[in-house]
Amino acid sequence: MSKIIFSIFYYIFLGILGIIVGLASGLLGIGGGFLMVPLQYFALSYSGVNPEIGFKVALGTSLACIIPTALSGAYVHNKKSDMNILKPGIIFGIFGAVGGFIGGKVAVLLPSRILELTIGIILILIAINLFIDRDKSKKEPKLKLNLAIGAVFGIFIGFCAGLFGIGGGVILIPMLMGLFGFSLIEAIATSTIFIPFTSIGGTISYVLSGLNMNILPYSIGYVNLINFFIIIIFSIPMARFGAKIAYKIDEKKLKIIYAVVLIVISFKLLGIIPI
């Protein structure tokens, strides 16, 4: 364990991870868990941590990091967005927190290999979606957002978020565009409001599930405080920066870069490449 805590290379890696995750969170309205979970897991595993423990620590710590990171981006989006993103974000988010708690409870009961394979497949699907040049204009809504609809979709997305250690934005954004008629930038802005709710529910679940276990030094349950603080020091300001440029930049090229990164990570999780 000491190699993890005192290695300068480990600190540098976490700092770089925080920069990438923060930019992704603010710019694309995603929590960044799809990057934080596998990359933290790889770093912990290569540092000698038991893979079963390392994967669940990566899940729990990822959700904890997403909370302040997404809130940082949400503040900027709320100021710049032309629509009221608070109402839909909070409606989905409250129920998402419940789903996130349940998903986190289920995740700690499953073998890590099942989660690795599942996340690997999901990352490939997300990457394919990022490669597709979607129409960014608003469409006619197929569903009207109300409390009942918000409960059903919020709990489902929150459950996925807690189960896989992600904020849920990668699921919420296409849903808001396809079903509720949001434009891309409106969906991104709303997602930054939603993500902290699901992440809080999932984080509580991972903390409680690991409280009585000897997991890692400087950890609360499955949330490692070393990883948490180093990542958010960089991710919070980068999320604000990403949210600001989201209103000025065409995300197409950046999405392609993220898609390539996702495919590499997913191939590693699936065991296709031995990096």
MONORZI-V439446 format. One record per residue. N is the residue number from 1. RES is the residue in one letter. SS is DSSP state (@ for helix, = for strand, . for the rest). PSI is psi in degrees with one decimal (* if undefined). Layout:
n:N res:RES ss:SS psi:PSI
n:N res:RES ss:SS psi:PSI
This chain:
n:1 res:M ss:. psi:-31.3
n:2 res:S ss:@ psi:-30.2
n:3 res:K ss:@ psi:-35.5
n:4 res:I ss:@ psi:-46.0
n:5 res:I ss:@ psi:-37.0
n:6 res:F ss:@ psi:-1.0
n:7 res:S ss:. psi:123.4
n:8 res:I ss:@ psi:-32.6
n:9 res:F ss:@ psi:-33.3
n:10 res:Y ss:@ psi:-43.7
n:11 res:Y ss:@ psi:-45.7
n:12 res:I ss:@ psi:-42.7
n:13 res:F ss:@ psi:-45.3
n:14 res:L ss:@ psi:-37.3
n:15 res:G ss:@ psi:-44.8
n:16 res:I ss:@ psi:-40.8
n:17 res:L ss:@ psi:-41.6
n:18 res:G ss:@ psi:-40.0
n:19 res:I ss:@ psi:-47.6
n:20 res:I ss:@ psi:-45.5
n:21 res:V ss:@ psi:-42.8
n:22 res:G ss:@ psi:-43.5
n:23 res:L ss:@ psi:-43.5
n:24 res:A ss:@ psi:-39.9
n:25 res:S ss:@ psi:-50.1
n:26 res:G ss:@ psi:-39.0
n:27 res:L ss:@ psi:-42.4
n:28 res:L ss:@ psi:0.8
n:29 res:G ss:. psi:27.9
n:30 res:I ss:. psi:151.3
n:31 res:G ss:. psi:-24.7
n:32 res:G ss:. psi:4.4
n:33 res:G ss:@ psi:-29.2
n:34 res:F ss:@ psi:-22.2
n:35 res:L ss:@ psi:-42.9
n:36 res:M ss:@ psi:-40.3
n:37 res:V ss:@ psi:-58.6
n:38 res:P ss:@ psi:-36.8
n:39 res:L ss:@ psi:-39.5
n:40 res:Q ss:@ psi:-41.2
n:41 res:Y ss:@ psi:-45.0
n:42 res:F ss:@ psi:-45.2
n:43 res:A ss:@ psi:-43.4
n:44 res:L ss:@ psi:-42.8
n:45 res:S ss:@ psi:-44.8
n:46 res:Y ss:@ psi:-20.0
n:47 res:S ss:. psi:1.1
n:48 res:G ss:. psi:8.3
n:49 res:V ss:. psi:140.6
n:50 res:N ss:. psi:126.4
n:51 res:P ss:@ psi:-37.2
n:52 res:E ss:@ psi:-42.7
n:53 res:I ss:@ psi:-43.6
n:54 res:G ss:@ psi:-39.1
n:55 res:F ss:@ psi:-41.1
n:56 res:K ss:@ psi:-32.1
n:57 res:V ss:@ psi:-40.3
n:58 res:A ss:@ psi:-39.8
n:59 res:L ss:@ psi:-52.6
n:60 res:G ss:@ psi:-42.6
n:61 res:T ss:@ psi:-36.4
n:62 res:S ss:@ psi:-47.4
n:63 res:L ss:@ psi:-39.7
n:64 res:A ss:@ psi:-40.4
n:65 res:C ss:@ psi:-32.8
n:66 res:I ss:@ psi:-31.9
n:67 res:I ss:@ psi:-61.8
n:68 res:P ss:@ psi:-30.1
n:69 res:T ss:@ psi:-49.1
n:70 res:A ss:@ psi:-36.8
n:71 res:L ss:@ psi:-36.3
n:72 res:S ss:@ psi:-45.7
n:73 res:G ss:@ psi:-35.9
n:74 res:A ss:@ psi:-36.3
n:75 res:Y ss:@ psi:-45.0
n:76 res:V ss:@ psi:-44.9
n:77 res:H ss:@ psi:-39.2
n:78 res:N ss:@ psi:-32.8
n:79 res:K ss:@ psi:-35.2
n:80 res:K ss:@ psi:-23.6
n:81 res:S ss:. psi:144.4
n:82 res:D ss:. psi:-16.2
n:83 res:M ss:. psi:164.2
n:84 res:N ss:. psi:98.2
n:85 res:I ss:@ psi:-12.4
n:86 res:L ss:@ psi:-45.6
n:87 res:K ss:@ psi:-56.7
n:88 res:P ss:@ psi:-35.7
n:89 res:G ss:@ psi:-41.3
n:90 res:I ss:@ psi:-39.4
n:91 res:I ss:@ psi:-51.4
n:92 res:F ss:@ psi:-37.1
n:93 res:G ss:@ psi:-40.7
n:94 res:I ss:@ psi:-45.7
n:95 res:F ss:@ psi:-28.8
n:96 res:G ss:@ psi:-33.3
n:97 res:A ss:@ psi:-39.0
n:98 res:V ss:@ psi:-47.1
n:99 res:G ss:@ psi:-37.2
n:100 res:G ss:@ psi:-39.7
n:101 res:F ss:@ psi:-45.1
n:102 res:I ss:@ psi:-43.5
n:103 res:G ss:@ psi:-39.1
n:104 res:G ss:@ psi:-38.2
n:105 res:K ss:@ psi:-41.0
n:106 res:V ss:@ psi:-38.7
n:107 res:A ss:@ psi:-40.3
n:108 res:V ss:. psi:-10.7
n:109 res:L ss:. psi:-13.8
n:110 res:L ss:. psi:148.5
n:111 res:P ss:. psi:142.5
n:112 res:S ss:@ psi:-30.8
n:113 res:R ss:@ psi:-35.9
n:114 res:I ss:@ psi:-42.9
n:115 res:L ss:@ psi:-39.6
n:116 res:E ss:@ psi:-48.8
n:117 res:L ss:@ psi:-41.5
n:118 res:T ss:@ psi:-47.3
n:119 res:I ss:@ psi:-39.0
n:120 res:G ss:@ psi:-43.9
n:121 res:I ss:@ psi:-42.0
n:122 res:I ss:@ psi:-40.9
n:123 res:L ss:@ psi:-38.0
n:124 res:I ss:@ psi:-42.7
n:125 res:L ss:@ psi:-40.7
n:126 res:I ss:@ psi:-41.6
n:127 res:A ss:@ psi:-43.1
n:128 res:I ss:@ psi:-41.7
n:129 res:N ss:@ psi:-37.6
n:130 res:L ss:@ psi:-30.9
n:131 res:F ss:@ psi:-26.2
n:132 res:I ss:. psi:129.1
n:133 res:D ss:. psi:89.8
n:134 res:R ss:. psi:152.0
n:135 res:D ss:. psi:121.7
n:136 res:K ss:. psi:-3.0
n:137 res:S ss:. psi:162.8
n:138 res:K ss:. psi:145.2
n:139 res:K ss:. psi:165.7
n:140 res:E ss:. psi:130.1
n:141 res:P ss:. psi:139.0
n:142 res:K ss:. psi:-22.9
n:143 res:L ss:. psi:149.0
n:144 res:K ss:. psi:128.1
n:145 res:L ss:. psi:120.6
n:146 res:N ss:. psi:-176.2
n:147 res:L ss:@ psi:-41.7
n:148 res:A ss:@ psi:-45.6
n:149 res:I ss:@ psi:-42.0
n:150 res:G ss:@ psi:-36.5
n:151 res:A ss:@ psi:-46.6
n:152 res:V ss:@ psi:-52.9
n:153 res:F ss:@ psi:-35.9
n:154 res:G ss:@ psi:-46.1
n:155 res:I ss:@ psi:-41.2
n:156 res:F ss:@ psi:-49.8
n:157 res:I ss:@ psi:-39.9
n:158 res:G ss:@ psi:-40.0
n:159 res:F ss:@ psi:-45.9
n:160 res:C ss:@ psi:-39.7
n:161 res:A ss:@ psi:-46.9
n:162 res:G ss:@ psi:-36.6
n:163 res:L ss:@ psi:-38.7
n:164 res:F ss:@ psi:4.3
n:165 res:G ss:. psi:29.9
n:166 res:I ss:. psi:165.3
n:167 res:G ss:. psi:-25.2
n:168 res:G ss:. psi:-4.7
n:169 res:G ss:@ psi:-33.4
n:170 res:V ss:@ psi:-21.3
n:171 res:I ss:@ psi:-40.3
n:172 res:L ss:@ psi:-43.1
n:173 res:I ss:@ psi:-53.2
n:174 res:P ss:@ psi:-30.4
n:175 res:M ss:@ psi:-43.7
n:176 res:L ss:@ psi:-37.5
n:177 res:M ss:@ psi:-45.3
n:178 res:G ss:@ psi:-33.7
n:179 res:L ss:@ psi:-30.5
n:180 res:F ss:@ psi:5.8
n:181 res:G ss:. psi:23.1
n:182 res:F ss:. psi:147.1
n:183 res:S ss:. psi:169.5
n:184 res:L ss:@ psi:-46.8
n:185 res:I ss:@ psi:-33.8
n:186 res:E ss:@ psi:-39.8
n:187 res:A ss:@ psi:-40.6
n:188 res:I ss:@ psi:-46.7
n:189 res:A ss:@ psi:-43.7
n:190 res:T ss:@ psi:-37.1
n:191 res:S ss:@ psi:-35.8
n:192 res:T ss:@ psi:-23.2
n:193 res:I ss:@ psi:-40.2
n:194 res:F ss:@ psi:-42.7
n:195 res:I ss:@ psi:-44.1
n:196 res:P ss:@ psi:-32.8
n:197 res:F ss:@ psi:-51.1
n:198 res:T ss:@ psi:-37.6
n:199 res:S ss:@ psi:-36.1
n:200 res:I ss:@ psi:-46.9
n:201 res:G ss:@ psi:-45.1
n:202 res:G ss:@ psi:-39.6
n:203 res:T ss:@ psi:-45.1
n:204 res:I ss:@ psi:-41.9
n:205 res:S ss:@ psi:-44.5
n:206 res:Y ss:@ psi:-34.1
n:207 res:V ss:@ psi:-50.2
n:208 res:L ss:@ psi:-37.4
n:209 res:S ss:@ psi:-25.4
n:210 res:G ss:. psi:11.0
n:211 res:L ss:. psi:-40.4
n:212 res:N ss:. psi:18.5
n:213 res:M ss:. psi:146.9
n:214 res:N ss:. psi:91.4
n:215 res:I ss:. psi:-73.9
n:216 res:L ss:. psi:152.8
n:217 res:P ss:. psi:150.0
n:218 res:Y ss:. psi:43.6
n:219 res:S ss:= psi:149.1
n:220 res:I ss:= psi:105.4
n:221 res:G ss:. psi:-131.6
n:222 res:Y ss:. psi:15.4
n:223 res:V ss:= psi:114.3
n:224 res:N ss:= psi:121.5
n:225 res:L ss:@ psi:-30.4
n:226 res:I ss:@ psi:-53.2
n:227 res:N ss:@ psi:-44.6
n:228 res:F ss:@ psi:-53.8
n:229 res:F ss:@ psi:-38.8
n:230 res:I ss:@ psi:-42.9
n:231 res:I ss:@ psi:-46.8
n:232 res:I ss:@ psi:-23.8
n:233 res:I ss:@ psi:-35.9
n:234 res:F ss:@ psi:-32.8
n:235 res:S ss:@ psi:-33.2
n:236 res:I ss:@ psi:-53.1
n:237 res:P ss:@ psi:-32.8
n:238 res:M ss:@ psi:-31.2
n:239 res:A ss:@ psi:-39.5
n:240 res:R ss:@ psi:-43.0
n:241 res:F ss:@ psi:-45.1
n:242 res:G ss:@ psi:-39.8
n:243 res:A ss:@ psi:-35.9
n:244 res:K ss:@ psi:-45.2
n:245 res:I ss:@ psi:-11.3
n:246 res:A ss:. psi:-25.8
n:247 res:Y ss:. psi:1.8
n:248 res:K ss:. psi:-14.3
n:249 res:I ss:. psi:149.5
n:250 res:D ss:. psi:120.6
n:251 res:E ss:. psi:-0.9
n:252 res:K ss:@ psi:-50.1
n:253 res:K ss:@ psi:-38.9
n:254 res:L ss:@ psi:-38.1
n:255 res:K ss:@ psi:-36.4
n:256 res:I ss:@ psi:-40.6
n:257 res:I ss:@ psi:-47.5
n:258 res:Y ss:@ psi:-39.1
n:259 res:A ss:@ psi:-41.1
n:260 res:V ss:@ psi:-43.6
n:261 res:V ss:@ psi:-42.9
n:262 res:L ss:@ psi:-41.5
n:263 res:I ss:@ psi:-41.9
n:264 res:V ss:@ psi:-46.6
n:265 res:I ss:@ psi:-42.7
n:266 res:S ss:@ psi:-38.2
n:267 res:F ss:@ psi:-35.6
n:268 res:K ss:@ psi:-45.6
n:269 res:L ss:@ psi:-35.5
n:270 res:L ss:. psi:-6.6
n:271 res:G ss:. psi:15.0
n:272 res:I ss:. psi:-36.9
n:273 res:I ss:. psi:139.3
n:274 res:P ss:. psi:48.4
n:275 res:I ss:. psi:*
